[in-house]
């Protein structure tokens, strides 16, 4: 067997591999003899078919199978001998030769880049730090009171901030569509939860009014079949309700589960919640920051194959049902930058994980499950899912290892802290 490796553009390599045609003869004969034992041909007892009959009927099949096996074996041998690390399966083609006793094939591959991490101590990171002031706690209590407000029926016309209870039916070009109607539906004017024009169209109505809204579904509406479509809603108003924000007193605080009903105890509870949530928000922001700055600090050729795969993955994330039809070229233009950054970050983090030989501890697993189950009240179910589902377990371990690599980069980088209120931390997402 002879081989030659040629560097092509970027990370691509061309492997020219040749071997003697006699090398595959033993494999062909072995396959033919095996067929003698198993072939079931008319006129012969099973397992008693003569070799010359088998050869006449199955030689070409055995030849092709044997040739493919030897191509694969020789390709793998060259990959190992040359210490190459292919990104994906090779593109193989058979080459013509002047010598009929020699088989030659070409394999085009893309290899993983050589990664040499450097200048990590020159990476500059800003780490947010939660600073809670009394005004932040007061605002949080006001938001809670807003969430627990009462709604009282009024006889006047509706205005911003009111709720309207109504029955409605929507039609497009006179035809009904899926989920086009509802009874006793509550619309909060000004909440911007419904399509543009619906809430504003219900300003100035009162109980008993009938209203026809001629509006349009937005271009980016989640149901692509309805996006950009003109729609008419026939609405019957049943009630107008105005909000009454709960008074922040001892009774209200007790309703929130604070036994002593004191504002200080409520502040303490809110502060505890903010501190826990802030930890997740800070880690998420820091991770995003580390990935961005790590990518900027390292020069690295990125395998095109991995970028193309990532582009497909991003499109699947953004368009899970395939509702939006987009050409391959447009997809490349739209997602190329994001996909390239993701692949580069992934390669760098994997290199750190391999170099540092991180091990996942039970504490790592417990902390991770604690984080994702916080506030859901079903930690046991979540733990059972991730520990007893092989794919989910691998995903969990992958994320934990990535987080360990992120912490390692932070430990090497130049980190400065900056105070943030809880609301400002939320805005960082």
C-alpha positions as CSV (number, residue, x, y, z in Angstrom):
1,X,0.0,0.0,0.0
2,X,1.3,3.5,-0.9
3,X,-0.1,6.8,0.1
4,X,0.4,10.5,-0.4
5,X,-1.1,13.3,1.6
6,X,-1.6,16.7,-0.1
7,X,-2.7,19.9,1.7
8,X,-5.6,21.7,0.0
9,X,-7.4,25.0,0.9
10,X,-7.9,25.6,4.6
11,X,-8.3,22.4,6.6
12,X,-8.9,20.2,3.6
13,X,-6.5,17.4,2.7
14,X,-6.3,15.1,-0.3
15,X,-5.2,11.5,0.3
16,X,-4.1,9.4,-2.7
17,X,-3.9,5.7,-1.7
18,X,-3.0,2.8,-3.9
19,X,-2.7,-1.0,-3.3
20,X,-2.1,-4.2,-5.2
21,X,-5.2,-5.8,-6.7
22,X,-3.9,-9.1,-5.4
23,X,-4.5,-7.8,-1.8
24,X,-8.3,-8.2,-2.2
25,X,-8.3,-11.7,-3.7
26,X,-8.2,-13.6,-0.3
27,X,-11.2,-11.5,0.8
28,X,-13.1,-12.2,-2.4
29,X,-12.5,-15.9,-2.1
30,X,-13.5,-15.9,1.6
31,X,-16.8,-14.3,0.8
32,X,-17.5,-16.7,-2.1
33,X,-16.7,-19.7,0.2
34,X,-19.0,-18.3,2.9
35,X,-21.8,-18.0,0.3
36,X,-21.3,-21.7,-0.7
37,X,-22.4,-22.5,2.9
38,X,-25.4,-20.2,3.0
39,X,-26.7,-19.7,-0.5
40,X,-30.1,-21.2,-1.3
41,X,-30.2,-21.7,-5.1
42,X,-32.8,-23.6,-7.2
43,X,-31.5,-27.0,-8.1
44,X,-29.0,-27.3,-5.3
45,X,-29.2,-28.3,-1.6
46,X,-28.7,-25.4,0.7
47,X,-25.0,-25.2,1.6
48,X,-24.0,-27.5,-1.2
49,X,-23.8,-25.1,-4.1
50,X,-20.5,-25.6,-6.0
51,X,-17.9,-22.8,-5.9
52,X,-17.9,-22.3,-9.6
53,X,-21.7,-21.7,-9.6
54,X,-21.4,-19.2,-6.7
55,X,-18.5,-17.5,-8.5
56,X,-20.4,-17.1,-11.7
57,X,-23.4,-15.7,-9.9
58,X,-21.9,-13.6,-7.1
59,X,-18.3,-12.7,-8.1
60,X,-19.1,-9.1,-9.0
61,X,-20.9,-8.5,-5.7
62,X,-18.1,-10.1,-3.6
63,X,-15.5,-8.1,-5.6
64,X,-17.3,-4.8,-4.9
65,X,-17.8,-5.6,-1.2
66,X,-14.2,-6.6,-0.9
67,X,-12.9,-3.6,-2.7
68,X,-14.9,-1.3,-0.5
69,X,-13.6,-3.0,2.6
70,X,-10.0,-2.6,1.5
71,X,-10.5,1.0,0.6
72,X,-11.9,1.6,4.1
73,X,-9.1,-0.3,5.8
74,X,-6.4,1.4,3.9
75,X,-8.0,4.8,4.5
76,X,-8.1,4.2,8.2
77,X,-4.5,3.0,8.2
78,X,-3.3,6.2,6.6
79,X,-5.4,8.3,9.0
80,X,-3.8,6.6,11.9
81,X,-0.2,6.6,10.5
82,X,-0.4,10.3,9.5
83,X,-2.1,11.2,12.8
84,X,-5.0,13.0,11.0
85,X,-8.2,13.9,12.8
86,X,-11.0,14.0,10.2
87,X,-14.1,16.1,10.9
88,X,-16.5,13.9,9.0
89,X,-16.7,11.0,6.6
90,X,-14.3,11.3,3.6
91,X,-15.4,12.0,0.0
92,X,-14.0,9.0,-1.9
93,X,-13.5,8.5,-5.6
94,X,-11.8,5.7,-7.5
95,X,-8.9,6.9,-9.7
96,X,-7.9,5.5,-13.0
97,X,-4.4,3.8,-13.3
98,X,-2.2,2.7,-16.1
99,X,-1.3,-0.5,-14.2
100,X,-4.3,-2.8,-14.1
101,X,-2.8,-4.6,-11.1
102,X,-3.1,-1.5,-8.9
103,X,-6.2,0.1,-7.4
104,X,-6.0,3.7,-6.6
105,X,-8.5,6.0,-4.8
106,X,-8.7,9.5,-3.7
107,X,-10.1,10.7,-0.3
108,X,-10.9,14.3,0.4
109,X,-11.2,15.1,4.1
110,X,-11.4,18.1,6.3
111,X,-9.4,17.8,9.6
112,X,-9.7,19.3,13.0
113,X,-7.5,22.4,13.5
114,X,-4.5,22.4,15.7
115,X,-5.4,24.4,18.8
116,X,-2.8,26.2,20.9
117,X,-4.4,28.2,23.7
118,X,-2.5,31.4,24.6
119,X,-2.9,34.8,26.1
120,X,-5.8,33.7,28.3
121,X,-4.5,36.1,31.0
122,X,-5.1,39.0,28.6
123,X,-8.8,38.3,28.3
124,X,-10.8,41.0,30.1
125,X,-14.1,40.2,31.6
126,X,-16.7,42.2,33.5
127,X,-18.5,40.2,36.2
128,X,-21.8,41.6,37.3
129,X,-22.3,41.8,41.1
130,X,-25.8,42.1,42.6
131,X,-26.3,45.1,44.8
132,X,-29.7,45.3,46.4
133,X,-30.9,48.7,47.7
134,X,-34.1,49.4,49.7
135,X,-35.7,51.0,46.7
136,X,-35.2,47.7,44.7
137,X,-37.1,45.9,47.4
138,X,-39.8,48.5,47.5
139,X,-40.2,48.2,43.7
140,X,-40.4,44.4,44.0
141,X,-43.2,44.7,46.5
142,X,-45.1,47.1,44.2
143,X,-44.8,44.6,41.4
144,X,-46.2,41.9,43.6
145,X,-49.1,44.1,44.6
146,X,-49.7,44.8,40.9
147,X,-49.8,41.1,40.2
148,X,-52.3,40.5,43.0
149,X,-54.6,43.4,42.1
150,X,-58.4,42.9,42.2
151,X,-60.7,43.6,39.3
152,X,-64.0,45.4,39.8
153,X,-66.8,45.7,37.3
154,X,-67.6,49.3,36.2
155,X,-70.4,50.7,34.2
156,X,-68.3,53.3,32.4
157,X,-66.5,53.0,29.0
158,X,-63.2,51.2,29.0
159,X,-59.7,52.8,29.0
160,X,-56.1,51.9,29.2
161,X,-55.3,49.5,32.0
162,X,-58.9,48.1,32.1
163,X,-59.9,44.6,31.4
164,X,-62.7,43.8,28.9
165,X,-64.5,40.5,29.1
166,X,-65.9,39.6,25.7
167,X,-66.9,36.9,23.3
168,X,-65.3,37.1,19.9
169,X,-65.1,35.3,16.5
170,X,-62.5,35.9,13.8
171,X,-62.7,35.3,10.1
172,X,-60.3,35.6,7.2
173,X,-62.0,36.4,3.8
174,X,-65.2,35.2,5.4
175,X,-63.8,31.9,6.5
176,X,-63.2,30.7,10.0
177,X,-59.8,29.4,11.1
178,X,-58.3,27.3,13.9
179,X,-58.7,28.8,17.4
180,X,-60.7,31.7,15.9
181,X,-63.2,32.2,18.7
182,X,-63.6,32.4,22.5
183,X,-66.2,33.1,25.1
184,X,-65.7,35.2,28.3
185,X,-62.2,36.1,27.1
186,X,-60.3,38.6,29.2
187,X,-58.4,41.4,27.3
188,X,-56.2,43.7,29.3
189,X,-56.0,47.0,27.3
190,X,-52.4,48.1,27.1
191,X,-50.8,44.8,28.0
192,X,-49.6,44.3,24.4
193,X,-50.3,40.6,24.7
194,X,-52.6,40.4,21.7
195,X,-52.0,41.2,18.0
196,X,-51.7,45.0,17.2
197,X,-55.0,46.7,17.0
198,X,-57.0,44.3,19.1
199,X,-56.5,45.9,22.5
200,X,-56.6,49.5,21.2
201,X,-59.8,48.6,19.3
202,X,-61.5,47.9,22.6
203,X,-60.9,51.3,24.1
204,X,-64.1,53.2,24.8
205,X,-66.4,50.3,24.8
206,X,-68.9,49.4,27.6
207,X,-70.9,46.3,28.6
208,X,-73.4,45.3,25.8
209,X,-71.5,46.9,23.0
210,X,-70.8,45.1,19.8
211,X,-67.6,45.9,17.9
212,X,-66.1,44.8,14.6
213,X,-62.3,45.0,14.3
214,X,-60.7,45.0,10.8
215,X,-57.0,44.4,11.5
216,X,-54.1,42.2,10.3
217,X,-51.9,39.5,11.8
218,X,-48.3,40.6,12.1
219,X,-45.8,39.4,9.5
220,X,-43.8,37.5,12.2
221,X,-46.9,35.9,13.8
222,X,-46.1,32.5,15.4
223,X,-48.7,30.6,13.3
224,X,-47.2,31.1,9.8
225,X,-50.5,30.2,8.1
226,X,-52.0,33.4,9.7
227,X,-49.0,35.7,9.4
228,X,-49.7,38.9,7.4
229,X,-53.4,37.8,6.8
230,X,-56.2,40.4,7.2
231,X,-58.7,39.4,9.8
232,X,-62.1,40.6,11.0
233,X,-63.1,40.0,14.6
234,X,-66.7,40.3,15.7
235,X,-66.8,41.1,19.4
236,X,-69.5,41.2,22.0
237,X,-68.5,43.1,25.1
238,X,-69.8,41.5,28.4
239,X,-68.1,43.5,31.1
240,X,-65.6,46.3,31.7
241,X,-63.4,45.8,34.8
242,X,-61.0,48.3,36.4
243,X,-58.0,47.3,38.4
244,X,-57.6,47.9,42.1
245,X,-54.0,47.4,43.3
246,X,-53.8,45.5,46.6
247,X,-52.9,47.6,49.7
248,X,-49.6,46.5,51.1
249,X,-50.6,45.8,54.7
250,X,-50.2,43.0,57.2
251,X,-53.1,41.0,55.8
252,X,-51.8,41.2,52.2
253,X,-48.3,40.1,53.4
254,X,-49.7,37.1,55.2
255,X,-51.6,36.1,52.1
256,X,-48.1,35.9,50.4
257,X,-47.1,33.2,53.0
258,X,-45.2,35.5,55.4
259,X,-46.5,34.4,58.8
260,X,-45.7,37.5,60.8
261,X,-47.1,39.8,58.2
262,X,-44.2,42.2,58.5
263,X,-42.7,44.2,55.6
264,X,-39.2,43.4,56.8
265,X,-39.8,39.7,56.6
266,X,-41.2,40.2,53.1
267,X,-38.1,42.1,52.1
268,X,-35.9,39.3,53.5
269,X,-37.8,36.8,51.4
270,X,-37.5,38.9,48.3
271,X,-33.8,39.4,48.9
272,X,-33.3,35.7,49.2
273,X,-35.1,35.1,45.9
274,X,-33.1,37.8,44.1
275,X,-29.8,36.5,45.4
276,X,-30.6,32.9,44.1
277,X,-31.9,34.1,40.7
278,X,-29.0,36.6,40.4
279,X,-26.5,33.7,40.7
280,X,-28.0,32.1,37.6
281,X,-28.3,35.4,35.7
282,X,-24.6,36.3,36.5
283,X,-23.4,32.8,35.4
284,X,-25.4,33.0,32.2
285,X,-24.0,36.5,31.3
286,X,-20.5,35.6,32.3
287,X,-20.7,32.4,30.2
288,X,-21.8,34.4,27.1
289,X,-19.1,37.0,27.8
290,X,-16.4,34.3,28.2
291,X,-17.4,32.6,24.9
292,X,-17.3,35.9,23.0
293,X,-13.9,37.1,24.5
294,X,-12.3,33.6,24.3
295,X,-13.2,33.5,20.6
296,X,-11.8,36.9,20.0
297,X,-8.5,36.1,21.8
298,X,-7.7,32.9,19.8
299,X,-6.8,32.6,16.1
300,X,-8.3,29.4,14.7
301,X,-9.3,28.0,11.4
302,X,-12.8,26.6,11.6
303,X,-13.9,23.4,9.8
304,X,-16.4,24.4,7.1
305,X,-18.2,21.0,7.6
306,X,-18.9,21.8,11.3
307,X,-20.1,25.3,10.4
308,X,-22.5,24.0,7.8
309,X,-23.9,21.5,10.3
310,X,-24.3,24.3,12.9
311,X,-26.1,26.4,10.4
312,X,-28.6,23.6,9.9
313,X,-28.9,23.3,13.7
314,X,-29.6,27.0,14.1
315,X,-32.3,26.9,11.4
316,X,-33.9,24.0,13.1
317,X,-33.9,25.9,16.4
318,X,-35.4,29.0,14.8
319,X,-37.8,27.1,12.5
320,X,-38.6,23.8,14.2
321,X,-41.7,23.0,12.0
322,X,-40.1,24.1,8.8
323,X,-42.9,26.6,8.2
324,X,-40.5,29.3,6.9
325,X,-39.0,28.2,3.5
326,X,-35.5,29.5,3.1
327,X,-32.9,28.7,0.4
328,X,-29.6,27.1,1.3
329,X,-27.7,30.3,0.2
330,X,-29.9,32.6,2.3
331,X,-29.6,30.3,5.3
332,X,-25.8,30.5,4.9
333,X,-25.8,34.3,4.8
334,X,-28.3,34.6,7.7
335,X,-26.6,32.2,10.1
336,X,-22.9,32.0,9.0
337,X,-21.5,34.5,11.6
338,X,-23.4,32.9,14.5
339,X,-22.6,29.4,13.4
340,X,-18.9,30.2,13.0
341,X,-18.8,31.7,16.5
342,X,-20.6,28.7,18.1
343,X,-18.2,26.2,16.4
344,X,-15.1,28.2,17.4
345,X,-16.3,28.4,21.0
346,X,-17.1,24.7,21.1
347,X,-13.7,23.7,19.8
348,X,-11.9,26.0,22.2
349,X,-13.9,24.8,25.2
350,X,-13.4,21.1,24.2
351,X,-9.7,21.7,24.0
352,X,-9.7,23.2,27.5
353,X,-11.8,20.3,28.8
354,X,-9.4,17.7,27.3
355,X,-6.3,19.5,28.4
356,X,-7.5,20.0,32.0
357,X,-9.1,16.6,32.2
358,X,-12.1,17.9,34.1
359,X,-14.1,15.3,36.1
360,X,-17.7,15.6,36.9
361,X,-18.5,15.2,40.7
362,X,-21.7,14.3,42.3
363,X,-21.7,17.9,43.7
364,X,-21.6,19.2,40.1
365,X,-24.6,17.1,39.2
366,X,-26.6,18.1,42.3
367,X,-25.9,21.8,41.8
368,X,-26.9,21.6,38.2
369,X,-30.2,19.8,38.9
370,X,-30.9,22.3,41.8
371,X,-30.4,25.2,39.3
372,X,-32.7,23.9,36.6
373,X,-35.4,22.7,38.9
374,X,-35.5,25.9,41.0
375,X,-39.0,27.2,41.4
376,X,-40.6,24.2,39.6
377,X,-41.4,22.0,42.7
378,X,-40.6,18.8,40.9
379,X,-36.8,18.3,41.5
380,X,-37.3,14.5,42.0
381,X,-38.8,14.1,38.5
382,X,-36.2,16.3,36.9
383,X,-33.4,14.3,38.6
384,X,-34.9,11.0,37.6
385,X,-35.2,12.2,34.0
386,X,-31.5,13.3,33.7
387,X,-30.0,10.4,35.5
388,X,-32.0,7.6,33.9
389,X,-32.3,8.9,30.3
390,X,-29.0,8.2,28.5
391,X,-29.3,11.1,26.0
392,X,-30.4,13.6,28.6
393,X,-27.6,12.5,30.9
394,X,-25.0,13.0,28.1
395,X,-26.4,16.5,27.5
396,X,-26.3,17.3,31.2
397,X,-22.7,16.1,31.5
398,X,-21.7,18.1,28.4
399,X,-23.1,21.3,29.9
400,X,-21.5,20.7,33.2
401,X,-18.1,20.2,31.6
402,X,-18.6,23.3,29.5
403,X,-19.4,25.3,32.7
404,X,-16.2,23.9,34.3
405,X,-14.2,25.1,31.3
406,X,-15.9,28.5,31.5
407,X,-14.9,28.8,35.2
408,X,-11.4,27.8,34.3
409,X,-11.2,30.6,31.7
410,X,-12.5,33.1,34.3
411,X,-9.8,32.0,36.8
412,X,-7.1,32.8,34.1
413,X,-8.6,36.1,32.8
414,X,-8.5,39.6,34.1
415,X,-11.9,40.1,35.9
416,X,-13.4,43.3,37.1
417,X,-16.7,43.5,39.1
418,X,-19.5,45.9,38.5
419,X,-22.6,46.5,40.7
420,X,-26.0,45.8,39.2
421,X,-29.5,46.1,40.5
422,X,-31.6,43.0,40.1
423,X,-33.7,44.6,37.3
424,X,-30.5,45.6,35.4
425,X,-29.2,42.0,35.7
426,X,-32.4,40.7,34.2
427,X,-31.9,43.1,31.2
428,X,-28.5,41.5,30.6
429,X,-30.1,38.4,29.3
